[in-house]
Amino acid sequence: MDGSGYREMHEVWYVEGTSWSPVVEAVAREEAVGIYCDGLLVEEISCTPEDLEDLAVGYVFTSGVLADLDECSCIEAVSGNRRFGIRPCDLRALCASRAAQALRSRGIEADGAPFGVSPEAVHRASFALLDAQRMHRGTGATHAAAFADFEGRYRCVREDIGRHNAVDKLIGALLREGVDPLSGFVHLSSRCALDLVRKCATYGIRLVSTVSAPTSAVLEFADERGITLCAFARNGHFTVYTHPETLVRR
């Protein structure tokens, strides 16, 4: 897309006190995208109509739909006259690439060294978030999911009006690019929700930092799966809820 397909311009009224002023404001676009299996609708997702290829791959991977598509010859994401298709066999190859499946268990080492993230990297990722949120700066209505390296530099950022969609887009992009899940960590603009952490765990992510709070169910899941949770990561501080041993000085 041309980079502006995520928003529409609308004439609105800005009210301050008793003063009314006509202004033109950007509003985030929301569209229904259908995920189809051999022409049959599997799921309809309300989302921001960008990075649909990543959304399709990420959704099918993290939702568990893939295991039920053995007899399916084509998976498609359809929005208006735009259509993206992928064969399940190709998607399975993506899932297996760079050991994306094999690295889901805890304690696995990457590049011969124990997995560890420095507190400084988490701080850098949290400070960099707003600048990386192109859609949010334009509309104020989107969430972001980012994958950062061990220095806290973003390797991939995806945005969407839905926080689940943003994570699916991110994981879809990482799968398509063959990124090792143990080569960095995920930072989220939303609260530390169970579904989001579960999606990250499906890909093999070992550390998730978020700008807001977790719930008890998230803590239980993360503790069992060996995932480090860093919540309230903003303004130079964060709280570590599970597996603090993953945080190391580099």
Buried (B, 14 or more C-beta within 10 A) or exposed (E): EEEEEBBEEEEEEEEEEEEEEEEEBBBBBBBEBBBBBEEEEBBEBEBBBBBBBBBBBBBBBBBEBBEEBEEBEBBBBBBEEEEBEBEBEEBBEBBEBBBBEEBBEBEBEBEEEEBBBBBBBBBBBBBBBEEBBBBBEBBEBBBBBBBBBBEBEBBBBBBBBBBBBBBBBBBBBBBBBEBBBBBBBBBBBBBBBBEBBBBBBBBBBBBBBBBBEBEEEBBEBBBEBBBBBBBBBBEEEBEBBBBEEBBEEE
